[in-house]
Structures are given as C-alpha cells and as structure tokens.
Amino acid sequence: MPCSDTQKSPCQNTISDTFALILAAGKGTRMHSPRPKVLQTLLGDSMLEHVYTATKNIFAEKIYAVIGHGAEQVEKEFKDSDLKFILQSEQLGTGHAVQVSLKTFEKALAKNILIINGDTPLISSNSLQQFLEFCQKEKSDLAFISLSLNDPGSFGRVIYKGKQVTGIIEAKDYDPKIYGDAPKEVNAGIYYLNLEKISPLFSLITKENKSAEYYLTDLISLAYKQGLNVNAFNAGNNPELLGINSPLELVEAEDLLRLQVNKKLLQQGVIIHNPNSVEISTKAIIEPGVEIFGPCRILGKTTVKKGALIEAFTSIINSTVLQDAQIRSYSHIEQATVGEKCIVGPYARLRPESILEENSHVGNFVELKKTKLGKNSKANHLSYLGDSEIGNGVNIGAGTITCNYDGKNKYKTIIQDNAFIGSNTALVAPVTIEKNALIAAGSTITKNVPENNLGIARERQTNLARKK
C-alpha cells in the first residue's frame, strides 16, 4: 500500500536519508531533434517535468538531475524549480552518469539513492512509493523495477539463476548462445542503491560492450558476485514505466496520458465532448461543471472554474478562467485571467498579463496584451489594446488601437469608467481618457481627454466635385 501523510509505512523510515537522481544527460539520437531528449513534451510539459513532478511528491527538494547534452537548455527550463543539477561533461553511459554524482550525495549525507530515467514521463508517485516499500521490506542493497513484456524490444534482459537475479544484459549485447533464449522480463530503468554497499562497485564497471559505455546495469552482476542482496520488483506490463526513445513512442505515451487525464475529469463531473481531441495538462485544475468541446488545448497550470464553457479550437495556457465564463471558438489565451461571466471570442487573443473583470467582453479579432478590462466593459471587434488600464462600463469601438510602443519604449493608456471610444481610433500613449469622455470615430488622440469631454482629432470633411 502506498505511503500517505496520515499512515506510517516502511518507506517513511528511509526517505529522510534517501535522495532521488534523474538521469537526463542523453542526446536521444532516435528523436531526431536538436532539443535534449528529456525536453520533448507530452501535453505541454517536458518528459523531465513529468518525472520531476512525480518524484517531488516524495522527495521534495532532495532531487538531482544529471545533465549533459543541452545542459544549458535544461537548466533554463527549470530555473524556477528546486531541481538541482550535476553536470556529466562527457556522456560515457548511465554508469558514468551515476558515478560522477557520488561525491554530491556523499556531501549530502545520503545513504540511499533512487535512480530514475528522465525518459519515463508516465511514472507515478504511487509506483515509486511502492518500489521504495519493497526495497525496505527486502532490505535491498540494490534493487530495480522490471517489466514482463510480450515484445521486449530494446530493453535490457533480466537474467536469473534459479530465483536469484544475476544480471541485466542490454538488448544489443544479448547473445542467445551464451544466455539462452531471450527472456521477456526486462529492466525498466529505475534503481535503488544502498550507497555504502554499492559505491565501491562503480570502479569495477568497464566499457567492454558494443556501445563502449559504462552501463549502470553492470552493477547487478557485480553486486551478485559480491554476495549482496539484489532484488527485482516486477511491475508486470505497467505502461507507465516504459521509457521513450522515438517519436512514435512519445506520441503513444502522450495518447495514453491524455486518455488518463480526460477519463479522470469525466468521472469527476467535467463534460468533455470529443475527448480524443482534447489535450489537458496534468497540472491543470478543471472543476466539475465545466463543459469543453474538442478539439482544444488546456495546458500548463491553468484553472477553469465551474460553469465555464470552453468551445472548440481554443488554446488556453497557464491561465485562469473563472465561473460561468465563455471561451468561444478559435480563441488563444496565455498567462491571462478571464473573470466571471466574461465572454472571449471567437477569434480573440489574450496575451500575458491580461485581465478581464466580471462580465467584460472581448470579441472577434481583438488582441489584449498586459491590459486590464474592467467590469461590464466591451471590446467586441477588430482592436488591439496593449499596456492599458480600462475601467468599468467602457465601450471600445471597432478598429481601436492603443499605440503603446514608440520604437524604444512602451507606454500606458488609461481609459476611465464609462468612457466611449469611437471606431477606428488610435490612442497614442501615454494618454488618459477620463470618466464619461467620448472619443469621436476616426480620431488620433495624443493628449489627455478630461472628464465628460468630447475628444476629436481629424480633418474637417471637404466635398469636391469629381472630375469628368
């Protein structure tokens, strides 16, 4: 049974001196991408982010990642997290990756480490907790999770002598003439090491294999020969433990994760139409009573409150949509807040730091950037509002733009309560339109407009006879 905050279990006895190490240094050649393998995404979050989240639920700040290929990219993506990094400057295999980490764990007074491949994004905290309990129960010096698969593929094969694990042979090095028919029990790439017992064995690992690398799996046979307690925790064919090595495997894993997320939300009372085309991040919070139409994407740390409607072909990233709001088709929202009973779209765009207060409307082909739109205010057609503070009850006419950038600096536009901005207006910031002011259509406003005044800035119309 997995650990919980209210129940003591064996893993709680060892967690205080057990640290986690995520292997994230590989290039991932088969992904055919310039990005580091662990930064490939599922439902908007990188593989490493998924692994880190599952691990963080158990280890909090006691988590390290070994990085190498694209190290700067990985560090940049996690600069706001508690994840710590160890650099493997030369990638010489998984055994070498752990070996370069040993001094760090020695300084941290770690007694045990849990090692996880960074390409297992479906791994759950529950599976890791169960494995830790198994290691404690068996008093393991070294343990690993194994899987039983009909098609072992490129996974390392687990070798037994009777019931005792004697080694793991990588698929490319497996010789049936030496080991017999290939077993279907394979290595999942998750290990538990008692550092006092296992650390001395790293000096015995060699590169005598087809890859000319130091394999972490060689520790299994070395520990067996030393008479140490080596255990395999067989997790059956649990798909969440499978590593990802190709675009096909990445997409298959993402499909599985999407189905899990959507099924859970449906069971909780979220209505999801066409769920196979709806992508929702594992970090998103979608309340019961929300109605979603696919295809659409709700990614990152997005919150959608009950009664909200999300129509098809929308994209919502790291944003908040409050109760009874409507996000209509083809709208894009990123790092923005949509208030209660607001209407967004169709074809609207809310860029970072935009805030819509209660019952405000943003309509067709309207873009907001770093703008606050007050209660009951409306910008329904063809407008750009950037770096603006707009009060309550304001009407923004079609074709209005705030000219917030002069080529060097950004400036702010302030439109106070109940102002009326006529169509095809340009507001050249910095400028303030005070309460109840009216801006005539077609004006270019460069000066403040006082309360209850009419602002007009256009040439007087002249009609001339047409030449024949």
N, C-alpha and C positions, 0 to 999 in steps of 0.2 A: 504493500500500500504506500502511495507517495507521501512525502512529508507535507505537513501543513503547519501553520502558525500556532495552532492550538493542540497539536498532538506531537508527542515525542516519538522519534523513530531513530533507527541506527545511524542514518546519515547526519543527524544533528550532532552526534558525538564527534564526528570527524570534520565537519565543514569548517570549523574555526581554523584548522591548520591545513586545509586543502584549498589549492588555488586552481584556476582554470587557465588553460593555454589553448588559443585558437590558432591553427596553422593556416596562414593566409599569405604566404610568400610566393606561391607558384604563379606562373605566367598563364597557364591554361591554353596551351597552343591549339587545342582542338576547338576552342571557342571562336577562333579566327577573328579576334577583336583586339584593338590596341589597348583597351581598358584591362586592368587586372581582373582576373577571373572572379575574385570574390566581390567585385563591384558590379557584376551583372545582376540585373534586378528581377524580382518577382513581385507583382502587384505594387510596383513603385518603390520598393525597398531592396537594397542590395542583399546578396546572399550573406555577406558578413554581418549586416544589420540584423537579419533574422536570427543568425546563430548567436550573436551578442545578446539580443533580447531574451532568448530562451535561457542563456547562461546567466545573465544578470539577475534573473528572478531567484537564483540560488546563491550566487557568489558575490552579488553587489559589486563593490569596487575591486575585488580581488581577481581581476581578469586581465590577462595579457594576450596580445596577438603578435605572432612572428610575421613580419612583413619583409618583402624583398622587391620583387618586380612591381614597379609602380608605387613604391612606398610613399612618395610624396602625395600622390592622389588619394591613397587610403587614409593617411593621416589628416589630410584636409577634410575629407568627408566626415571624420569622427572627431573633429577638433572641439566640439561642444559636449563630448561624452566623457565618461570616466574610464574608457578603454585605454589601457597602457600598451606601448609598443616596444618590441625588441627587434632590432634590425638584423636580418640574415643577409649580409652584404653580397655573399656568393651563394647561389642556390645549389646546394650539393645533396639535396634529398631531405626527406622527412626526419630521418635520424639526426642529421646535422642540424636541422632547424631546432629540434628539442635540445640538442647538446649545447648550442650557443645560448640557450635560455637558462641553463642550470645555475649559473652564477647569480642571476637575478633572483631566482627562487631561493637560493641559499641565503642571500641577504635578507629576503622577506621572511625567513624562518619557516618556510613551507615544508611540511612533512610529506605531503602527497600532492600530486597534480592530476587533474582531469584534462585529457588532451582531446580536442575536437577538431575535425577537419572543417575549414571555413566554407567548404562547398556542400554542406548538408543543411540547406536552409529550412527544411521541413522539421528539423529536430525540435522536440518539445521539452519544456522543463520537466514534465512528468516522466518522460523516458530517462532523462539524465538523473533524476532523483531515484528512480527505481534501480538504475545501474549502481549508483553510489551505495544504496542499501545492500545490494547484492555483494559488493566489494567488502563492505563492513562485515556482513554475515559470514562470508567465506574467509575473512582475514587475508585478503589477497595481497601478495607482493606486487603482482602485475595482473591486470585483467583487461579484457577488451569485449566489445559487443560484436556478436556475429549474427549473420542472417542466413536463412535457408532459402535459396532461390532455385527455381527451375532452370533459369539461364544465368549462370554465374558471371558471364560476360568478362569484363576486365578486372574484376575484384580479386584480391588475394585469397588463396585457398587455405582453409584451416586444416591442419594435419594432426591426427591423433595417434597415440599408441595405447590401445585399449580405450579407457575413458579419459586418459590424461592428454591434454593439449601439449604437443611437442614443437609446434612451429606454425608459421604462416609463410606460404610461398607465393610470391607475386605471380600473376597470371602469365606474364611474358617469360618468366623463369621456370614455369612448372613443366617438368619432364615426366610423362607417364611411365617411362622406362625405369625411372628411379622411385617415383612416389605412387605408381599405380594409377588407376582411373581417377580423373579429377573429381574431387568431392563437390557437392553443391552447397556446402556450408562455407560462407565467405566472411571476410573481415569487413566490418562497417566503418572502420577508421576512427573509433572512439576508444580511448585507453584510460586506464587508471594506473598510476605508478606510485609505489612506495619509494620515495627518493633515496632513503638510506640504503635500501637493498638494491635498487636498480641503477642508480647513478654510476657506480663503478663499471657497469657493463657497457657503457657508451664507448669506452676506449677500445672495446673488442669488436665493434662493428666495422666491417670492411666494405669496399666498393666492388667486390668480386661478383658482379651481376651484369646483365645485359645493358642496364642503364648507366652503369658506372657511378651509382649514387649510394649514399648511406641510407639504408632502409630502416625505418623505425620498427618495422615488423620483425627484423632480425633479433630484436630483444626477446621475442617469445622463445625461440630455440636456445638462446644464450641463458635465459633465466631457467628454463627446464634443465639444461645441463648442469646448472649450479645448484639444482635441488630446491629452487624457490617455488613458492605457491603461485601457480599460473592458472587462471580461470577464464573460461569463455562464457559470456552471458548471451545465450541465444534468444534473439528477439523475433524469431520466426521470419516472416516475409514483410515485416513492417515497412511500408514505403517511405515513411518519414526519415528513415535512417540511410536512405540511398544517397550517395554523392552524385554531383552533377559534373559531367565532363564534356558535354557537347550542347549545341543549340537545341537539338531535339530533346535531350534530357531536361534542359532548362524549361522549355515550353511545357513538357509533360508535367513537371513538378509544379509549375505555375497553375496549370489547369486543375490539378489536384487540390492545391491550396485554395484556389478561387471557389471550388465546389464546397470545400470545408467551411470557409467563411460564410458563404451565402446560405448554406444549409442551416448553420447555427443561427443566423439572423432571422431566417424564415421561421424557425422553431420558436424564436423569442417574440415574434409578432410583427416583424417588418415585412411589408408586401414588396416582393421583387418580381416584376414582370420580365419575362425573357432572361432568367438568371444566368444562363450560359454566356451572355454577352455583357454582364455587369462585373466590373473589377472593383473590389473594395479592399482597402488596406487592412492588414491585421491590427493596425494601430488606430483605425477609425472607430468612432463611437456612434452607432446608429440606433436611435431609440425606437421601441415598439410604437407602431402607429405611423411610421414614415412610409411613404409609398414611392417606389423607384421604378422607372421604366428603362429597360435596356434598349440599345447599348449605351453605357455611360461608365465613367471612371470616378471613383471617390477614393482619393489616395492620401497618404501621409496621416498626420494627426488631425484629421477632420472630425468635427462633431456635427451631427444632424439631429435636431430635436423633434419630438413627436408632432405629428400633424403636418410636417413638411412634405412637399411634393417635389420630386426630382424627375424631370422629364428626360426623354431620350436624347442622346448625342451631346450630353453635357460632360464637363470635366471640372471636378472640384478637388483642390489640393491644399492641404494644411489650412483649412478654413472652418468657419463656424456658421451654420445655418440654423436659425432659431425657429421656435414653434410657429407652425402654420404658414411659413414662408413658401413661396413657389419659385422654383428654378426652372424656367421654361427651356425648350429645346435649343441646342447649339450654343449654349452659354458656357463661358470659361471663367472660373473663379479660382484665384490663387492668393493665399495668405490674406484673406479678407473676411469680414463679418457681415452677415445678412441678418437683419433684425426680424422681430416677429411680424408676421403678416405682410412682409415685403414681397414684391414681385420683381423678378430679374429675367430679362429676355423677352422673346427669343433673340438669339444672336447678340447677347451682351457680353462684355468683358470687364471683370473686376480684377484689377492688378493689386499687388501687395499694399497693405495698409489702408485699404478702402473699407469704409464702414457705412452701412445703410441702417438708419434707425427705423423704428417701428412704422410700418405702413408706407414706406417710401417705395418709389417705382423707378426702375431703370430698364428702358425698353430696347427696341431694335437698334442695333449698331451703335450702342452707347458704350463708351470706354471710360472707366474711372481708374485713376492712379493716385494713391496717397490722398484720398478725398473722403470727407465725411459728408453724407447727405442726410439732413435732418428729418424729423418725423413729418409724415404726410407730404414730403417734397417729391417732385417728379421730374425726371429727365427721360422722356419716352422715345425720342427719335434722334439718331444721327448726330451725336455730340461727343466731345472729348472734354473731360473735366479732370485736370491734374493739379495736384498740390493745392487743393481747395477746401475751404470750410463753408458749408452751405447750411443755412438754418432751417427752421421748420416752415412748412407751408409754402415753399418756394417752387415756382414753375420755371423750368428750363426749356426754352423753345428749341425746335429742331434746328440743327446746324450750328449750335453754340459751341464755341471752344474757349478754353482758358489758355492764353498764351503764356505759359509758365517758364519758358526757357529762352534766354537771350543769346545762346551760343556758348556761354561761360557759366552762368549761374541759374539756379531755379528760384522762382519767386512764388508767393502765395496770393491766391484770390479769396476774398471773403465776401460771401453773399448772405446778408442777414435775413431774418424772418419775413416771410410773406412778400419778398421781392418777386418781380415778374421779369424774366429775361426773354425778350422777343427773339424770334427766329433769326438765324444767320448772323449772330452777334459774336464779336471777338472781344474778349476781356483781357487786356494786356496787363499782366501782373508786374509789380504789386499794385493791387487795386481793391477797394472796398465798395460794395454796393449795400447801402444801409437799408433799414427796415422799410417795407412798403414802397420801395423805389420801383420805377418802371423803366426798362431799357427798351427803346424803340428798335424794331426789327431792322437788321442790316447795319447796326452801329458797330464802330470800333471804339471801345471805351478805354481810355488811357489815364483818366483821372477819377478820383472817388466821386460817387454819386450820393448826395445827402438823403436823409430820411424823407419819404413822401415826395421826392422829386422825380421828374422825368429826365432820363439821360438819353441824348440823341447826338450822334456824330456821323453825319452823312451829308453829301452834297444835296442842295435843293434840286428837285427834278426840273428838267427843262425839256420841253417837247419841241422838236424841229420838224419842219416839213421834209418828207422824203424826196430825194432827187429822182427824177424820172429817167 
